[in-house]
C-alpha cells in the first residue's frame, strides 16, 4: 500500500525533482490552513463520500495520472473541511 507519507523511492525521487524544478509560487498557499485547503479544492475532482480511517483510492499506477492526484486532493480537502482523520492510499 502507498499513501502520501509512504511512497516507493522512485516516486519520492520524482516528486522531489518536480519540486526542485518548480517555482516558489507553489508554496505561497502554505501560509495557513484555509489557503492550503482552497488550493486542494482547486485541484480536486470527485464527489464520493470520504470516510474516516484508511480508504483505498485505487491502483498504484494512478499516482502518475492527473486523475489520481485530483482524487487524492479531493479526499484530503474534504477530510480537512469536515475535521475527520482519513488516510487515502493506493495499492499495487
N, CA, C and O atoms as a GROMACS GRO file, in nm:
protein
  368
    1UNK      N    1   0.084  -0.117   0.000
    1UNK     CA    2   0.000   0.000   0.000
    1UNK      C    3   0.088   0.124   0.000
    1UNK      O    4   0.197   0.124   0.059
    2UNK      N    5   0.042   0.229  -0.066
    2UNK     CA    6   0.115   0.354  -0.075
    2UNK      C    7   0.023   0.469  -0.041
    2UNK      O    8  -0.091   0.476  -0.088
    3UNK      N    9   0.074   0.561   0.040
    3UNK     CA   10   0.000   0.682   0.073
    3UNK      C   11   0.099   0.797   0.075
    3UNK      O   12   0.218   0.778   0.050
    4UNK      N   13   0.050   0.917   0.106
    4UNK     CA   14   0.131   1.037   0.095
    4UNK      C   15   0.263   1.028   0.170
    4UNK      O   16   0.363   1.084   0.126
    5UNK      N   17   0.266   0.958   0.283
    5UNK     CA   18   0.387   0.952   0.363
    5UNK      C   19   0.460   0.818   0.352
    5UNK      O   20   0.552   0.790   0.429
    6UNK      N   21   0.419   0.737   0.258
    6UNK     CA   22   0.487   0.608   0.233
    6UNK      C   23   0.473   0.576   0.086
    6UNK      O   24   0.380   0.507   0.044
    7UNK      N   25   0.567   0.627   0.008
    7UNK     CA   26   0.567   0.607  -0.136
    7UNK      C   27   0.691   0.528  -0.175
    7UNK      O   28   0.791   0.530  -0.103
    8UNK      N   29   0.686   0.459  -0.290
    8UNK     CA   30   0.807   0.393  -0.338
    8UNK      C   31   0.918   0.498  -0.360
    8UNK      O   32   0.889   0.613  -0.393
    9UNK      N   33   1.041   0.458  -0.344
    9UNK     CA   34   1.153   0.552  -0.354
    9UNK      C   35   1.154   0.627  -0.487
    9UNK      O   36   1.180   0.747  -0.490
   10UNK      N   37   1.125   0.557  -0.597
   10UNK     CA   38   1.128   0.625  -0.727
   10UNK      C   39   1.023   0.735  -0.737
   10UNK      O   40   1.045   0.836  -0.802
   11UNK      N   41   0.908   0.715  -0.673
   11UNK     CA   42   0.804   0.818  -0.673
   11UNK      C   43   0.850   0.937  -0.589
   11UNK      O   44   0.831   1.052  -0.628
   12UNK      N   45   0.909   0.909  -0.474
   12UNK     CA   46   0.960   1.018  -0.388
   12UNK      C   47   1.066   1.098  -0.462
   12UNK      O   48   1.068   1.220  -0.454
   13UNK      N   49   1.154   1.030  -0.535
   13UNK     CA   50   1.257   1.099  -0.612
   13UNK      C   51   1.196   1.185  -0.723
   13UNK      O   52   1.239   1.298  -0.745
   14UNK      N   53   1.096   1.132  -0.791
   14UNK     CA   54   1.026   1.209  -0.896
   14UNK      C   55   0.961   1.334  -0.838
   14UNK      O   56   0.971   1.442  -0.896
   15UNK      N   57   0.894   1.319  -0.723
   15UNK     CA   58   0.829   1.434  -0.660
   15UNK      C   59   0.932   1.537  -0.615
   15UNK      O   60   0.911   1.658  -0.632
   16UNK      N   61   1.041   1.491  -0.559
   16UNK     CA   62   1.148   1.580  -0.515
   16UNK      C   63   1.202   1.661  -0.633
   16UNK      O   64   1.219   1.783  -0.622
   17UNK      N   65   1.229   1.594  -0.743
   17UNK     CA   66   1.281   1.662  -0.862
   17UNK      C   67   1.180   1.763  -0.916
   17UNK      O   68   1.218   1.873  -0.956
   18UNK      N   69   1.054   1.726  -0.916
   18UNK     CA   70   0.949   1.817  -0.963
   18UNK      C   71   0.945   1.943  -0.878
   18UNK      O   72   0.932   2.054  -0.931
   19UNK      N   73   0.957   1.927  -0.746
   19UNK     CA   74   0.957   2.043  -0.657
   19UNK      C   75   1.080   2.131  -0.678
   19UNK      O   76   1.070   2.253  -0.674
   20UNK      N   77   1.195   2.069  -0.700
   20UNK     CA   78   1.317   2.146  -0.725
   20UNK      C   79   1.307   2.227  -0.853
   20UNK      O   80   1.359   2.339  -0.861
   21UNK      N   81   1.241   2.172  -0.954
   21UNK     CA   82   1.229   2.239  -1.083
   21UNK      C   83   1.114   2.339  -1.086
   21UNK      O   84   1.105   2.421  -1.177
   22UNK      N   85   1.025   2.332  -0.988
   22UNK     CA   86   0.909   2.421  -0.983
   22UNK      C   87   0.947   2.560  -0.939
   22UNK      O   88   1.064   2.591  -0.916
   23UNK      N   89   0.846   2.644  -0.929
   23UNK     CA   90   0.872   2.781  -0.885
   23UNK      C   91   0.818   2.802  -0.743
   23UNK      O   92   0.743   2.719  -0.692
   24UNK      N   93   0.857   2.910  -0.682
   24UNK     CA   94   0.819   2.937  -0.544
   24UNK      C   95   0.670   2.964  -0.527
   24UNK      O   96   0.620   2.960  -0.414
   25UNK      N   97   0.599   2.992  -0.634
   25UNK     CA   98   0.455   3.017  -0.625
   25UNK      C   99   0.380   2.898  -0.567
   25UNK      O  100   0.275   2.914  -0.505
   26UNK      N  101   0.435   2.778  -0.585
   26UNK     CA  102   0.370   2.657  -0.535
   26UNK      C  103   0.355   2.662  -0.384
   26UNK      O  104   0.261   2.604  -0.329
   27UNK      N  105   0.446   2.729  -0.317
   27UNK     CA  106   0.448   2.726  -0.171
   27UNK      C  107   0.372   2.843  -0.107
   27UNK      O  108   0.355   2.845   0.015
   28UNK      N  109   0.327   2.938  -0.186
   28UNK     CA  110   0.253   3.052  -0.132
   28UNK      C  111   0.125   3.008  -0.062
   28UNK      O  112   0.080   3.075   0.031
   29UNK      N  113   0.065   2.899  -0.105
   29UNK     CA  114  -0.060   2.853  -0.045
   29UNK      C  115  -0.040   2.792   0.093
   29UNK      O  116  -0.137   2.762   0.162
   30UNK      N  117   0.084   2.773   0.132
   30UNK     CA  118   0.111   2.710   0.260
   30UNK      C  119   0.123   2.810   0.374
   30UNK      O  120   0.186   2.781   0.477
   31UNK      N  121   0.065   2.928   0.357
   31UNK     CA  122   0.072   3.031   0.460
   31UNK      C  123  -0.030   3.009   0.571
   31UNK      O  124  -0.024   3.076   0.674
   32UNK      N  125  -0.122   2.918   0.552
   32UNK     CA  126  -0.223   2.890   0.654
   32UNK      C  127  -0.314   2.778   0.610
   32UNK      O  128  -0.307   2.730   0.497
   33UNK      N  129  -0.400   2.735   0.701
   33UNK     CA  130  -0.488   2.622   0.674
   33UNK      C  131  -0.588   2.653   0.562
   33UNK      O  132  -0.604   2.572   0.470
   34UNK      N  133  -0.654   2.766   0.569
   34UNK     CA  134  -0.756   2.798   0.467
   34UNK      C  135  -0.698   2.809   0.327
   34UNK      O  136  -0.756   2.752   0.234
   35UNK      N  137  -0.586   2.881   0.307
   35UNK     CA  138  -0.529   2.884   0.171
   35UNK      C  139  -0.488   2.745   0.121
   35UNK      O  140  -0.502   2.715   0.002
   36UNK      N  141  -0.437   2.661   0.211
   36UNK     CA  142  -0.396   2.526   0.171
   36UNK      C  143  -0.517   2.443   0.130
   36UNK      O  144  -0.512   2.372   0.030
   37UNK      N  145  -0.625   2.451   0.208
   37UNK     CA  146  -0.747   2.375   0.173
   37UNK      C  147  -0.805   2.427   0.042
   37UNK      O  148  -0.849   2.348  -0.041
   38UNK      N  149  -0.805   2.558   0.022
   38UNK     CA  150  -0.855   2.615  -0.103
   38UNK      C  151  -0.774   2.566  -0.222
   38UNK      O  152  -0.829   2.538  -0.328
   39UNK      N  153  -0.641   2.557  -0.205
   39UNK     CA  154  -0.556   2.507  -0.313
   39UNK      C  155  -0.590   2.362  -0.345
   39UNK      O  156  -0.595   2.323  -0.462
   40UNK      N  157  -0.613   2.281  -0.242
   40UNK     CA  158  -0.654   2.142  -0.263
   40UNK      C  159  -0.787   2.136  -0.338
   40UNK      O  160  -0.804   2.057  -0.431
   41UNK      N  161  -0.881   2.221  -0.297
   41UNK     CA  162  -1.013   2.222  -0.362
   41UNK      C  163  -1.003   2.263  -0.508
   41UNK      O  164  -1.078   2.213  -0.592
   42UNK      N  165  -0.911   2.353  -0.541
   42UNK     CA  166  -0.891   2.393  -0.680
   42UNK      C  167  -0.835   2.278  -0.765
   42UNK      O  168  -0.864   2.270  -0.884
   43UNK      N  169  -0.756   2.192  -0.704
   43UNK     CA  170  -0.700   2.076  -0.774
   43UNK      C  171  -0.798   1.959  -0.779
   43UNK      O  172  -0.790   1.874  -0.868
   44UNK      N  173  -0.888   1.955  -0.684
   44UNK     CA  174  -0.969   1.836  -0.657
   44UNK      C  175  -1.072   1.805  -0.764
   44UNK      O  176  -1.123   1.893  -0.834
   45UNK      N  177  -1.099   1.677  -0.774
   45UNK     CA  178  -1.206   1.626  -0.858
   45UNK      C  179  -1.262   1.502  -0.791
   45UNK      O  180  -1.189   1.407  -0.761
   46UNK      N  181  -1.390   1.504  -0.768
   46UNK     CA  182  -1.454   1.388  -0.706
   46UNK      C  183  -1.584   1.427  -0.640
   46UNK      O  184  -1.614   1.545  -0.621
   47UNK      N  185  -1.660   1.326  -0.604
   47UNK     CA  186  -1.787   1.352  -0.536
   47UNK      C  187  -1.822   1.239  -0.439
   47UNK      O  188  -1.933   1.235  -0.385
   48UNK      N  189  -1.729   1.147  -0.418
   48UNK     CA  190  -1.755   1.035  -0.329
   48UNK      C  191  -1.750   1.081  -0.184
   48UNK      O  192  -1.695   1.187  -0.152
   49UNK      N  193  -1.809   1.003  -0.097
   49UNK     CA  194  -1.806   1.036   0.045
   49UNK      C  195  -1.675   0.989   0.106
   49UNK      O  196  -1.641   0.870   0.099
   50UNK      N  197  -1.602   1.081   0.164
   50UNK     CA  198  -1.476   1.048   0.229
   50UNK      C  199  -1.507   0.989   0.366
   50UNK      O  200  -1.584   1.045   0.443
   51UNK      N  201  -1.446   0.876   0.392
   51UNK     CA  202  -1.467   0.805   0.518
   51UNK      C  203  -1.354   0.836   0.615
   51UNK      O  204  -1.243   0.870   0.574
   52UNK      N  205  -1.382   0.824   0.743
   52UNK     CA  206  -1.278   0.834   0.843
   52UNK      C  207  -1.197   0.704   0.842
   52UNK      O  208  -1.253   0.596   0.823
   53UNK      N  209  -1.066   0.716   0.862
   53UNK     CA  210  -0.980   0.598   0.862
   53UNK      C  211  -0.921   0.573   0.724
   53UNK      O  212  -0.933   0.658   0.636
   54UNK      N  213  -0.859   0.457   0.703
   54UNK     CA  214  -0.799   0.423   0.573
   54UNK      C  215  -0.905   0.408   0.464
   54UNK      O  216  -1.014   0.356   0.489
   55UNK      N  217  -0.872   0.455   0.344
   55UNK     CA  218  -0.964   0.442   0.231
   55UNK      C  219  -0.884   0.425   0.103
   55UNK      O  220  -0.801   0.509   0.068
   56UNK      N  221  -0.909   0.316   0.033
   56UNK     CA  222  -0.840   0.288  -0.092
   56UNK      C  223  -0.889   0.382  -0.202
   56UNK      O  224  -1.009   0.401  -0.220
   57UNK      N  225  -0.793   0.440  -0.276
   57UNK     CA  226  -0.826   0.526  -0.389
   57UNK      C  227  -0.801   0.457  -0.522
   57UNK      O  228  -0.822   0.517  -0.628
   58UNK      N  229  -0.755   0.333  -0.518
   58UNK     CA  230  -0.734   0.260  -0.643
   58UNK      C  231  -0.594   0.204  -0.654
   58UNK      O  232  -0.526   0.184  -0.554
   59UNK      N  233  -0.554   0.178  -0.777
   59UNK     CA  234  -0.426   0.114  -0.804
   59UNK      C  235  -0.311   0.213  -0.806
   59UNK      O  236  -0.328   0.331  -0.836
   60UNK      N  237  -0.193   0.162  -0.774
   60UNK     CA  238  -0.069   0.238  -0.768
   60UNK      C  239  -0.043   0.321  -0.894
   60UNK      O  240   0.005   0.434  -0.884
   61UNK      N  241  -0.074   0.267  -1.009
   61UNK     CA  242  -0.050   0.337  -1.136
   61UNK      C  243  -0.121   0.471  -1.146
   61UNK      O  244  -0.080   0.557  -1.224
   62UNK      N  245  -0.224   0.492  -1.068
   62UNK     CA  246  -0.298   0.618  -1.070
   62UNK      C  247  -0.220   0.732  -1.006
   62UNK      O  248  -0.253   0.849  -1.026
   63UNK      N  249  -0.116   0.699  -0.930
   63UNK     CA  250  -0.031   0.804  -0.872
   63UNK      C  251   0.030   0.892  -0.980
   63UNK      O  252   0.053   1.011  -0.957
   64UNK      N  253   0.055   0.836  -1.097
   64UNK     CA  254   0.120   0.910  -1.205
   64UNK      C  255   0.019   0.974  -1.302
   64UNK      O  256   0.059   1.032  -1.403
   65UNK      N  257  -0.106   0.964  -1.272
   65UNK     CA  258  -0.208   1.020  -1.361
   65UNK      C  259  -0.274   1.142  -1.295
   65UNK      O  260  -0.292   1.143  -1.173
   66UNK      N  261  -0.310   1.242  -1.373
   66UNK     CA  262  -0.376   1.358  -1.315
   66UNK      C  263  -0.503   1.322  -1.237
   66UNK      O  264  -0.532   1.383  -1.134
   67UNK      N  265  -0.577   1.223  -1.284
   67UNK     CA  266  -0.700   1.184  -1.215
   67UNK      C  267  -0.669   1.133  -1.074
   67UNK      O  268  -0.746   1.159  -0.981
   68UNK      N  269  -0.559   1.061  -1.057
   68UNK     CA  270  -0.521   1.012  -0.925
   68UNK      C  271  -0.488   1.125  -0.830
   68UNK      O  272  -0.529   1.123  -0.714
   69UNK      N  273  -0.415   1.225  -0.878
   69UNK     CA  274  -0.381   1.341  -0.796
   69UNK      C  275  -0.507   1.421  -0.761
   69UNK      O  276  -0.520   1.470  -0.649
   70UNK      N  277  -0.598   1.434  -0.856
   70UNK     CA  278  -0.722   1.508  -0.831
   70UNK      C  279  -0.809   1.437  -0.729
   70UNK      O  280  -0.871   1.501  -0.644
   71UNK      N  281  -0.814   1.305  -0.736
   71UNK     CA  282  -0.892   1.228  -0.639
   71UNK      C  283  -0.830   1.241  -0.500
   71UNK      O  284  -0.901   1.256  -0.401
   72UNK      N  285  -0.699   1.235  -0.494
   72UNK     CA  286  -0.631   1.247  -0.365
   72UNK      C  287  -0.651   1.388  -0.308
   72UNK      O  288  -0.674   1.402  -0.187
   73UNK      N  289  -0.644   1.491  -0.391
   73UNK     CA  290  -0.667   1.629  -0.345
   73UNK      C  291  -0.809   1.644  -0.292
   73UNK      O  292  -0.830   1.707  -0.188
   74UNK      N  293  -0.907   1.586  -0.362
   74UNK     CA  294  -1.046   1.590  -0.316
   74UNK      C  295  -1.058   1.524  -0.180
   74UNK      O  296  -1.124   1.576  -0.089
   75UNK      N  297  -0.995   1.410  -0.167
   75UNK     CA  298  -1.004   1.333  -0.044
   75UNK      C  299  -0.950   1.414   0.075
   75UNK      O  300  -1.016   1.425   0.178
   76UNK      N  301  -0.830   1.470   0.060
   76UNK     CA  302  -0.771   1.548   0.168
   76UNK      C  303  -0.850   1.675   0.197
   76UNK      O  304  -0.873   1.709   0.313
   77UNK      N  305  -0.893   1.746   0.094
   77UNK     CA  306  -0.971   1.869   0.114
   77UNK      C  307  -1.099   1.841   0.191
   77UNK      O  308  -1.132   1.913   0.285
   78UNK      N  309  -1.171   1.738   0.152
   78UNK     CA  310  -1.297   1.704   0.218
   78UNK      C  311  -1.272   1.663   0.364
   78UNK      O  312  -1.347   1.704   0.453
   79UNK      N  313  -1.169   1.584   0.388
   79UNK     CA  314  -1.138   1.542   0.525
   79UNK      C  315  -1.100   1.662   0.612
   79UNK      O  316  -1.145   1.672   0.726
   80UNK      N  317  -1.019   1.752   0.559
   80UNK     CA  318  -0.981   1.871   0.636
   80UNK      C  319  -1.103   1.959   0.666
   80UNK      O  320  -1.120   2.005   0.778
   81UNK      N  321  -1.186   1.980   0.565
   81UNK     CA  322  -1.306   2.064   0.584
   81UNK      C  323  -1.401   2.004   0.688
   81UNK      O  324  -1.461   2.076   0.768
   82UNK      N  325  -1.415   1.873   0.687
   82UNK     CA  326  -1.508   1.806   0.779
   82UNK      C  327  -1.444   1.773   0.914
   82UNK      O  328  -1.513   1.730   1.006
   83UNK      N  329  -1.314   1.794   0.926
   83UNK     CA  330  -1.246   1.770   1.053
   83UNK      C  331  -1.235   1.624   1.091
   83UNK      O  332  -1.241   1.588   1.209
   84UNK      N  333  -1.219   1.539   0.988
   84UNK     CA  334  -1.203   1.396   1.017
   84UNK      C  335  -1.062   1.353   0.982
   84UNK      O  336  -0.994   1.418   0.903
   85UNK      N  337  -1.019   1.243   1.041
   85UNK     CA  338  -0.888   1.186   1.009
   85UNK      C  339  -0.909   1.074   0.909
   85UNK      O  340  -0.969   0.970   0.940
   86UNK      N  341  -0.858   1.095   0.790
   86UNK     CA  342  -0.876   0.999   0.683
   86UNK      C  343  -0.742   0.974   0.617
   86UNK      O  344  -0.660   1.065   0.606
   87UNK      N  345  -0.720   0.852   0.573
   87UNK     CA  346  -0.590   0.812   0.520
   87UNK      C  347  -0.606   0.744   0.384
   87UNK      O  348  -0.619   0.622   0.377
   88UNK      N  349  -0.606   0.824   0.277
   88UNK     CA  350  -0.620   0.765   0.144
   88UNK      C  351  -0.492   0.691   0.105
   88UNK      O  352  -0.381   0.732   0.140
   89UNK      N  353  -0.509   0.581   0.033
   89UNK     CA  354  -0.392   0.504  -0.010
   89UNK      C  355  -0.420   0.437  -0.144
   89UNK      O  356  -0.535   0.423  -0.186
   90UNK      N  357  -0.313   0.397  -0.210
   90UNK     CA  358  -0.318   0.324  -0.336
   90UNK      C  359  -0.257   0.186  -0.314
   90UNK      O  360  -0.169   0.170  -0.229
   91UNK      N  361  -0.301   0.088  -0.389
   91UNK     CA  362  -0.248  -0.047  -0.377
   91UNK      C  363  -0.178  -0.088  -0.507
   91UNK      O  364  -0.208  -0.036  -0.614
   92UNK      N  365  -0.086  -0.182  -0.496
   92UNK     CA  366  -0.015  -0.232  -0.612
   92UNK      C  367  -0.091  -0.347  -0.673
   92UNK      O  368  -0.047  -0.403  -0.773
   0.00000   0.00000   0.00000
